[in-house]
Amino acid sequence: MRTILCVAVAALAAATTLAHASNYAFRLHNRAQNYTINGFYTYQEGQWSDNWLKDGARIRPGDIVEMDWFSNKGDCVVPFRVSWDNYGADDFKVDWCQHPKNIYMENKGFSWD
């Protein structure tokens, strides 16, 4: 059984768009072969957040991490950045108001449901 890391996230800053009433909880799946995720960031108010993965946490291939915005406020489409060991980072966008339950990081790109 894979270890599931728990990641706590600070509440979003000032909101410009009211979203749905529930928190944006989701699972981040690392489906990228041979790439370990070392960072997850969101872009708000003109800057990238601190790394959501705390204390040097890593998400190895096949691992799943529970994440949550702990907020129901903010823009629906917020860019996010994922970084990997020995690779760098890529930026993506998802409509958080669609309440994705799973985000799957692939070898190229991502998918969600």
PyMOL commands that place a pseudoatom at each C-alpha (Angstrom):
pseudoatom trace, name=CA, resn=MET, resi=1, chain=A, elem=C, hetatm=0, pos=[0.000, 0.000, 0.000]
pseudoatom trace, name=CA, resn=ARG, resi=2, chain=A, elem=C, hetatm=0, pos=[1.328, 3.403, -0.921]
pseudoatom trace, name=CA, resn=THR, resi=3, chain=A, elem=C, hetatm=0, pos=[1.957, 5.915, 1.780]
pseudoatom trace, name=CA, resn=ILE, resi=4, chain=A, elem=C, hetatm=0, pos=[-0.472, 8.787, 1.662]
pseudoatom trace, name=CA, resn=LEU, resi=5, chain=A, elem=C, hetatm=0, pos=[1.018, 12.081, 2.708]
pseudoatom trace, name=CA, resn=CYS, resi=6, chain=A, elem=C, hetatm=0, pos=[-1.160, 14.657, 4.372]
pseudoatom trace, name=CA, resn=VAL, resi=7, chain=A, elem=C, hetatm=0, pos=[-0.518, 18.206, 3.321]
pseudoatom trace, name=CA, resn=ALA, resi=8, chain=A, elem=C, hetatm=0, pos=[-2.040, 21.199, 5.067]
pseudoatom trace, name=CA, resn=VAL, resi=9, chain=A, elem=C, hetatm=0, pos=[-2.544, 24.408, 3.151]
pseudoatom trace, name=CA, resn=ALA, resi=10, chain=A, elem=C, hetatm=0, pos=[-3.090, 27.927, 4.435]
pseudoatom trace, name=CA, resn=ALA, resi=11, chain=A, elem=C, hetatm=0, pos=[-6.403, 29.548, 3.502]
pseudoatom trace, name=CA, resn=LEU, resi=12, chain=A, elem=C, hetatm=0, pos=[-6.501, 31.564, 0.307]
pseudoatom trace, name=CA, resn=ALA, resi=13, chain=A, elem=C, hetatm=0, pos=[-5.993, 35.310, 0.548]
pseudoatom trace, name=CA, resn=ALA, resi=14, chain=A, elem=C, hetatm=0, pos=[-8.620, 37.881, -0.451]
pseudoatom trace, name=CA, resn=ALA, resi=15, chain=A, elem=C, hetatm=0, pos=[-11.143, 36.537, -2.938]
pseudoatom trace, name=CA, resn=THR, resi=16, chain=A, elem=C, hetatm=0, pos=[-12.369, 38.142, -6.112]
pseudoatom trace, name=CA, resn=THR, resi=17, chain=A, elem=C, hetatm=0, pos=[-14.891, 35.512, -7.179]
pseudoatom trace, name=CA, resn=LEU, resi=18, chain=A, elem=C, hetatm=0, pos=[-17.168, 33.522, -4.895]
pseudoatom trace, name=CA, resn=ALA, resi=19, chain=A, elem=C, hetatm=0, pos=[-17.030, 29.840, -5.784]
pseudoatom trace, name=CA, resn=HIS, resi=20, chain=A, elem=C, hetatm=0, pos=[-19.176, 26.924, -4.637]
pseudoatom trace, name=CA, resn=ALA, resi=21, chain=A, elem=C, hetatm=0, pos=[-19.842, 26.298, -0.954]
pseudoatom trace, name=CA, resn=SER, resi=22, chain=A, elem=C, hetatm=0, pos=[-17.489, 23.374, -0.310]
pseudoatom trace, name=CA, resn=ASN, resi=23, chain=A, elem=C, hetatm=0, pos=[-13.734, 23.305, 0.185]
pseudoatom trace, name=CA, resn=TYR, resi=24, chain=A, elem=C, hetatm=0, pos=[-11.557, 22.373, -2.755]
pseudoatom trace, name=CA, resn=ALA, resi=25, chain=A, elem=C, hetatm=0, pos=[-10.163, 19.085, -1.500]
pseudoatom trace, name=CA, resn=PHE, resi=26, chain=A, elem=C, hetatm=0, pos=[-8.409, 16.902, -4.064]
pseudoatom trace, name=CA, resn=ARG, resi=27, chain=A, elem=C, hetatm=0, pos=[-5.858, 14.118, -4.443]
pseudoatom trace, name=CA, resn=LEU, resi=28, chain=A, elem=C, hetatm=0, pos=[-2.638, 14.759, -6.371]
pseudoatom trace, name=CA, resn=HIS, resi=29, chain=A, elem=C, hetatm=0, pos=[-1.507, 11.570, -8.147]
pseudoatom trace, name=CA, resn=ASN, resi=30, chain=A, elem=C, hetatm=0, pos=[2.023, 11.218, -9.475]
pseudoatom trace, name=CA, resn=ARG, resi=31, chain=A, elem=C, hetatm=0, pos=[1.688, 9.069, -12.601]
pseudoatom trace, name=CA, resn=ALA, resi=32, chain=A, elem=C, hetatm=0, pos=[4.913, 10.384, -14.138]
pseudoatom trace, name=CA, resn=GLN, resi=33, chain=A, elem=C, hetatm=0, pos=[7.363, 7.528, -14.489]
pseudoatom trace, name=CA, resn=ASN, resi=34, chain=A, elem=C, hetatm=0, pos=[10.797, 8.132, -12.960]
pseudoatom trace, name=CA, resn=TYR, resi=35, chain=A, elem=C, hetatm=0, pos=[9.916, 11.674, -11.796]
pseudoatom trace, name=CA, resn=THR, resi=36, chain=A, elem=C, hetatm=0, pos=[9.457, 12.595, -8.155]
pseudoatom trace, name=CA, resn=ILE, resi=37, chain=A, elem=C, hetatm=0, pos=[7.340, 15.688, -7.428]
pseudoatom trace, name=CA, resn=ASN, resi=38, chain=A, elem=C, hetatm=0, pos=[9.027, 18.078, -5.006]
pseudoatom trace, name=CA, resn=GLY, resi=39, chain=A, elem=C, hetatm=0, pos=[6.732, 21.093, -5.269]
pseudoatom trace, name=CA, resn=PHE, resi=40, chain=A, elem=C, hetatm=0, pos=[3.149, 22.249, -5.784]
pseudoatom trace, name=CA, resn=TYR, resi=41, chain=A, elem=C, hetatm=0, pos=[2.406, 25.996, -6.018]
pseudoatom trace, name=CA, resn=THR, resi=42, chain=A, elem=C, hetatm=0, pos=[-0.585, 28.162, -6.903]
pseudoatom trace, name=CA, resn=TYR, resi=43, chain=A, elem=C, hetatm=0, pos=[-0.511, 31.560, -8.600]
pseudoatom trace, name=CA, resn=GLN, resi=44, chain=A, elem=C, hetatm=0, pos=[-2.571, 34.290, -6.944]
pseudoatom trace, name=CA, resn=GLU, resi=45, chain=A, elem=C, hetatm=0, pos=[-2.452, 38.049, -6.793]
pseudoatom trace, name=CA, resn=GLY, resi=46, chain=A, elem=C, hetatm=0, pos=[0.546, 38.205, -9.114]
pseudoatom trace, name=CA, resn=GLN, resi=47, chain=A, elem=C, hetatm=0, pos=[2.821, 35.764, -7.294]
pseudoatom trace, name=CA, resn=TRP, resi=48, chain=A, elem=C, hetatm=0, pos=[3.426, 32.083, -6.656]
pseudoatom trace, name=CA, resn=SER, resi=49, chain=A, elem=C, hetatm=0, pos=[2.502, 30.615, -3.275]
pseudoatom trace, name=CA, resn=ASP, resi=50, chain=A, elem=C, hetatm=0, pos=[4.898, 28.880, -0.948]
pseudoatom trace, name=CA, resn=ASN, resi=51, chain=A, elem=C, hetatm=0, pos=[5.395, 25.202, -1.675]
pseudoatom trace, name=CA, resn=TRP, resi=52, chain=A, elem=C, hetatm=0, pos=[2.365, 23.240, -0.475]
pseudoatom trace, name=CA, resn=LEU, resi=53, chain=A, elem=C, hetatm=0, pos=[4.664, 20.250, 0.178]
pseudoatom trace, name=CA, resn=LYS, resi=54, chain=A, elem=C, hetatm=0, pos=[6.245, 21.032, 3.513]
pseudoatom trace, name=CA, resn=ASP, resi=55, chain=A, elem=C, hetatm=0, pos=[9.484, 19.940, 5.148]
pseudoatom trace, name=CA, resn=GLY, resi=56, chain=A, elem=C, hetatm=0, pos=[11.051, 18.494, 1.990]
pseudoatom trace, name=CA, resn=ALA, resi=57, chain=A, elem=C, hetatm=0, pos=[8.141, 16.124, 1.317]
pseudoatom trace, name=CA, resn=ARG, resi=58, chain=A, elem=C, hetatm=0, pos=[8.271, 14.288, -2.003]
pseudoatom trace, name=CA, resn=ILE, resi=59, chain=A, elem=C, hetatm=0, pos=[5.620, 12.524, -4.076]
pseudoatom trace, name=CA, resn=ARG, resi=60, chain=A, elem=C, hetatm=0, pos=[7.234, 9.530, -5.736]
pseudoatom trace, name=CA, resn=PRO, resi=61, chain=A, elem=C, hetatm=0, pos=[5.862, 7.823, -8.870]
pseudoatom trace, name=CA, resn=GLY, resi=62, chain=A, elem=C, hetatm=0, pos=[2.641, 6.055, -7.928]
pseudoatom trace, name=CA, resn=ASP, resi=63, chain=A, elem=C, hetatm=0, pos=[2.125, 8.064, -4.727]
pseudoatom trace, name=CA, resn=ILE, resi=64, chain=A, elem=C, hetatm=0, pos=[-1.025, 10.028, -3.934]
pseudoatom trace, name=CA, resn=VAL, resi=65, chain=A, elem=C, hetatm=0, pos=[-1.260, 13.087, -1.686]
pseudoatom trace, name=CA, resn=GLU, resi=66, chain=A, elem=C, hetatm=0, pos=[-4.418, 14.517, -0.126]
pseudoatom trace, name=CA, resn=MET, resi=67, chain=A, elem=C, hetatm=0, pos=[-4.575, 18.298, -0.587]
pseudoatom trace, name=CA, resn=ASP, resi=68, chain=A, elem=C, hetatm=0, pos=[-7.113, 21.004, 0.260]
pseudoatom trace, name=CA, resn=TRP, resi=69, chain=A, elem=C, hetatm=0, pos=[-7.440, 24.721, -0.341]
pseudoatom trace, name=CA, resn=PHE, resi=70, chain=A, elem=C, hetatm=0, pos=[-9.366, 25.027, 2.955]
pseudoatom trace, name=CA, resn=SER, resi=71, chain=A, elem=C, hetatm=0, pos=[-11.382, 27.768, 1.311]
pseudoatom trace, name=CA, resn=ASN, resi=72, chain=A, elem=C, hetatm=0, pos=[-14.429, 28.237, -0.857]
pseudoatom trace, name=CA, resn=LYS, resi=73, chain=A, elem=C, hetatm=0, pos=[-13.386, 31.656, -2.151]
pseudoatom trace, name=CA, resn=GLY, resi=74, chain=A, elem=C, hetatm=0, pos=[-11.210, 32.765, -5.006]
pseudoatom trace, name=CA, resn=ASP, resi=75, chain=A, elem=C, hetatm=0, pos=[-11.038, 32.649, -8.771]
pseudoatom trace, name=CA, resn=CYS, resi=76, chain=A, elem=C, hetatm=0, pos=[-12.271, 29.488, -10.439]
pseudoatom trace, name=CA, resn=VAL, resi=77, chain=A, elem=C, hetatm=0, pos=[-9.273, 29.176, -12.734]
pseudoatom trace, name=CA, resn=VAL, resi=78, chain=A, elem=C, hetatm=0, pos=[-6.044, 29.426, -10.754]
pseudoatom trace, name=CA, resn=PRO, resi=79, chain=A, elem=C, hetatm=0, pos=[-2.756, 28.370, -12.352]
pseudoatom trace, name=CA, resn=PHE, resi=80, chain=A, elem=C, hetatm=0, pos=[-0.696, 25.811, -10.511]
pseudoatom trace, name=CA, resn=ARG, resi=81, chain=A, elem=C, hetatm=0, pos=[2.930, 24.775, -10.856]
pseudoatom trace, name=CA, resn=VAL, resi=82, chain=A, elem=C, hetatm=0, pos=[4.394, 21.346, -10.261]
pseudoatom trace, name=CA, resn=SER, resi=83, chain=A, elem=C, hetatm=0, pos=[8.141, 20.809, -9.895]
pseudoatom trace, name=CA, resn=TRP, resi=84, chain=A, elem=C, hetatm=0, pos=[10.088, 17.561, -10.055]
pseudoatom trace, name=CA, resn=ASP, resi=85, chain=A, elem=C, hetatm=0, pos=[13.485, 16.410, -8.828]
pseudoatom trace, name=CA, resn=ASN, resi=86, chain=A, elem=C, hetatm=0, pos=[16.146, 16.730, -11.556]
pseudoatom trace, name=CA, resn=TYR, resi=87, chain=A, elem=C, hetatm=0, pos=[13.713, 18.260, -14.059]
pseudoatom trace, name=CA, resn=GLY, resi=88, chain=A, elem=C, hetatm=0, pos=[12.344, 21.700, -13.248]
pseudoatom trace, name=CA, resn=ALA, resi=89, chain=A, elem=C, hetatm=0, pos=[8.730, 22.854, -13.214]
pseudoatom trace, name=CA, resn=ASP, resi=90, chain=A, elem=C, hetatm=0, pos=[5.701, 23.139, -15.484]
pseudoatom trace, name=CA, resn=ASP, resi=91, chain=A, elem=C, hetatm=0, pos=[2.658, 25.395, -15.161]
pseudoatom trace, name=CA, resn=PHE, resi=92, chain=A, elem=C, hetatm=0, pos=[-0.938, 24.228, -15.635]
pseudoatom trace, name=CA, resn=LYS, resi=93, chain=A, elem=C, hetatm=0, pos=[-4.503, 25.515, -15.175]
pseudoatom trace, name=CA, resn=VAL, resi=94, chain=A, elem=C, hetatm=0, pos=[-7.648, 23.827, -13.940]
pseudoatom trace, name=CA, resn=ASP, resi=95, chain=A, elem=C, hetatm=0, pos=[-11.145, 25.137, -13.200]
pseudoatom trace, name=CA, resn=TRP, resi=96, chain=A, elem=C, hetatm=0, pos=[-11.350, 24.629, -9.434]
pseudoatom trace, name=CA, resn=CYS, resi=97, chain=A, elem=C, hetatm=0, pos=[-15.085, 25.463, -9.479]
pseudoatom trace, name=CA, resn=GLN, resi=98, chain=A, elem=C, hetatm=0, pos=[-15.553, 22.143, -11.298]
pseudoatom trace, name=CA, resn=HIS, resi=99, chain=A, elem=C, hetatm=0, pos=[-14.365, 20.574, -8.005]
pseudoatom trace, name=CA, resn=PRO, resi=100, chain=A, elem=C, hetatm=0, pos=[-11.747, 18.199, -9.375]
pseudoatom trace, name=CA, resn=LYS, resi=101, chain=A, elem=C, hetatm=0, pos=[-11.376, 15.304, -6.956]
pseudoatom trace, name=CA, resn=ASN, resi=102, chain=A, elem=C, hetatm=0, pos=[-8.211, 13.964, -8.573]
pseudoatom trace, name=CA, resn=ILE, resi=103, chain=A, elem=C, hetatm=0, pos=[-5.369, 15.613, -10.454]
pseudoatom trace, name=CA, resn=TYR, resi=104, chain=A, elem=C, hetatm=0, pos=[-3.148, 13.165, -12.311]
pseudoatom trace, name=CA, resn=MET, resi=105, chain=A, elem=C, hetatm=0, pos=[0.361, 14.312, -13.156]
pseudoatom trace, name=CA, resn=GLU, resi=106, chain=A, elem=C, hetatm=0, pos=[1.456, 12.410, -16.265]
pseudoatom trace, name=CA, resn=ASN, resi=107, chain=A, elem=C, hetatm=0, pos=[4.773, 12.114, -18.093]
pseudoatom trace, name=CA, resn=LYS, resi=108, chain=A, elem=C, hetatm=0, pos=[3.534, 14.980, -20.260]
pseudoatom trace, name=CA, resn=GLY, resi=109, chain=A, elem=C, hetatm=0, pos=[0.765, 17.187, -18.977]
pseudoatom trace, name=CA, resn=PHE, resi=110, chain=A, elem=C, hetatm=0, pos=[-1.993, 16.292, -16.555]
pseudoatom trace, name=CA, resn=SER, resi=111, chain=A, elem=C, hetatm=0, pos=[-5.606, 15.181, -16.410]
pseudoatom trace, name=CA, resn=TRP, resi=112, chain=A, elem=C, hetatm=0, pos=[-8.299, 15.517, -13.790]
pseudoatom trace, name=CA, resn=ASP, resi=113, chain=A, elem=C, hetatm=0, pos=[-11.708, 14.214, -12.817]
for i in range(1, 113): cmd.bond("trace and resi %d" % i, "trace and resi %d" % (i + 1))
show_as sticks, trace
zoom trace
